[in-house]
Amino acid sequence: MRLFLTLLFVVLTVQANADNAGGDPSLVKNYRDMVPLKLDVPEMKAELVALPTRSASSLDLVAPMPSPKMDFDFFKQKTNPDAKPYKFMDDLTFVGVPLFVAGWAIKGDKAMFRVNAKADQGGKKNTQLLTDFKTGIDDYTQFFGPAMVVGLKLGGYEGRSDWPRLLASAGMSYAIMAGFVNGIKYTAKEMRPDGSSANSWPSGHTATAFVGATLLHKEYGLTRSPWWSVAGYGVATATGVMRVLNNRHWISDVMSGAGIGIMSTELGYALCDLFFKQRGLLHNDLEMDLERPSFFSISMGVGLGNKDLEFEENGLSRTIKFRAATVVDAEGAYFLNKYIGIGGRLRVRAQSAKDFGDFAQYVAVEDYDAWGSMLPFYQSEYPGDYVGSTADQNMGIFLEKVGYQVQSEQAWEENAPVTNSYGIVKSDHITEFTGSVGLYFNLPLSSHFSLGTKALIGRSITQELDIDGYAEGNMKDISYTLTLDNRQGKKDADGDPSLSLNDLKYPNNTGEKWTDNWEYLTIGAKSSTSFGTGISLTYRYKSNFSWRIFCDYDYTRKDFTAKYDPFHFAQKGLTSGAGLLMDSAISISQDDYADGIGLGARDYKTRKYMNYVTLGLSFLINL
């Protein structure tokens, strides 16, 4: 270029001098006598130099896309010559292994069955509670990942693979997942929470959802935009949570299912990479140079600690037991440098009841002896013909003595004060929603690994545990005479008038039917301030993707309240006079079944210092 410019300058100069001569012979002669100009051309060498790396802020995470063209070439092989082949096990992170092991480790922490009290499970009456929560969304969200991959592919938005390689990778992944899931299901024979079948562990819906999420991650998250990965894993996580809330799976089933889904897809892609090599590759992974560890993540974990909640009133205590909590997070932080950042976390922590304890004793009857003289008002199941044990025969004699016709189920339905009763679990878990902000800290250990911690403060809001009661039966009346004797010498040891009950007759039918539906038990808590910290190990396996194992600790002080109303139906099942008698009798009684405080609702309060420990796994995109 320098030589060319010099020659051009000389030619123009000569031309200009010639024009200025204007035909003067002397000037022309002098021009011809000029000595030619010599140019020294420097020697030019080819060298490799490092170009400056673009910063993350200048990169568009979404690769430029040409005008979309519908792609229906399902059997035509396409290969981008610029795409580098993947080596076997290049993309295996083994992150599914700790998820599966964590699910297996907590498999023994089960909640009670919640099925209809009338259902006959293998010849044995199940007298637990009936859940009313149900959503069918999880039956569809499990297919979100493959639906998105196929839709984007058909729309002409190219991902990692062409159609033959994509279909082979997906088919291999689902086949491996199905083999693992079904092989374990029908070997472990784990009973579902709703008692419907013995194939609970691991969760097939969750495994299917995480296979689809990993497909979307590999095809479009790694190659086009990391937000496709966030969408896929976010929906898959929600699918797993809904399986727990639907009482179809334990948290252990969901965690193991997620691990199997991720492992199966990584293994399926590894086998296809070995078989296809470079054939059918259209895009390689995005490469980014990120100096600061800013991130956005979604997490799923298991919450430990604080599994008992005890209420005490009038010297009596009632305890409800919980199992391990399901924890889901959305978290992000912006780092000012490599070490310090600011950010926040949204956490949903759902802890299901494992045992309602004494709170559930009036919902259904199984132990006849526990009811004593109160049994005629709460016996809600036809006792049969009493041809079994001595206890059954004695029960039949007792019921006949108190005026129940038990010769047939029809007679029972026409005479029993309570012919049907059960609890409807509207929500069998206490759910906490916590929003927190604070400082994040990062300590790089290598180019791939780093340690982290944080200090957060936030606000926690609690959603109630809610059980409704349902009962129906025949309206009863009790005839009696109550005598109050205030004469001197007739008073009791406390100086109170002598009270005697005369001409008492067992409940008689009024000829009316009654039904009642009411709030049997609600447990909640006031909002509170929450403090959190934790430690984490992050593995950056791609330039803009990481997996993180974390252990969080959260502390908050909760003021819990419980409203317990087990005898509400007595207001409808008894006439006013009979109800007054029963209320008075129970108020005087100190039996455990009545708490000594009558038929009305009772309120409990307790303050508890909650110490939560959460173990989990996060999927991060580095920003």
Salt bridges, closest charged atoms under 4 A:
ASP33 OD2 - LYS29 NZ 3.30
ASP71 OD1 - LYS78 NZ 3.56
ASP73 OD2 - LYS78 NZ 3.56
ASP91 OD2 - ARG160 NH2 3.99
ASP91 OD2 - LYS218 NZ 3.68
ASP91 OD1 - LYS542 NZ 2.71
ASP109 OD2 - LYS307 NZ 3.28
ASP109 OD1 - LYS354 NZ 3.52
ASP132 OD2 - LYS426 NZ 2.74
ASP138 OD2 - ARG243 NH1 3.04
ASP139 OD1 - HIS205 NE2 2.91
GLU158 OE1 - HIS283 NE2 3.49
GLU190 OE1 - LYS107 NZ 3.26
GLU190 OE2 - LYS110 NZ 3.15
ASP194 OD2 - ARG248 NH1 2.84
ASP253 OD2 - HIS249 ND1 3.26
ASP273 OD2 - ARG160 NH2 3.12
ASP273 OD1 - ARG165 NH2 2.60
ASP285 OD2 - LYS542 NZ 2.45
ASP329 OD2 - ARG347 NH2 2.59
GLU331 OE2 - LYS454 NZ 3.03
ASP428 OD2 - ARG114 NE 3.18
ASP428 OD1 - HIS429 ND1 2.99
GLU432 OE1 - LYS558 NZ 3.96
ASP485 OD2 - ARG487 NH2 2.86
ASP516 OD2 - HIS568 ND1 2.72
ASP516 OD1 - LYS572 NZ 3.74
ASP552 OD2 - ARG345 NH1 3.22
ASP552 OD2 - ARG347 NH2 2.81
ASP552 OD2 - LYS454 NZ 3.24
ASP554 OD1 - ARG345 NH2 2.82
ASP554 OD2 - ARG347 NH1 2.73
ASP559 OD1 - ARG607 NE 2.71
ASP595 OD1 - ARG318 NH2 2.72
ASP595 OD2 - ARG602 NH1 3.30
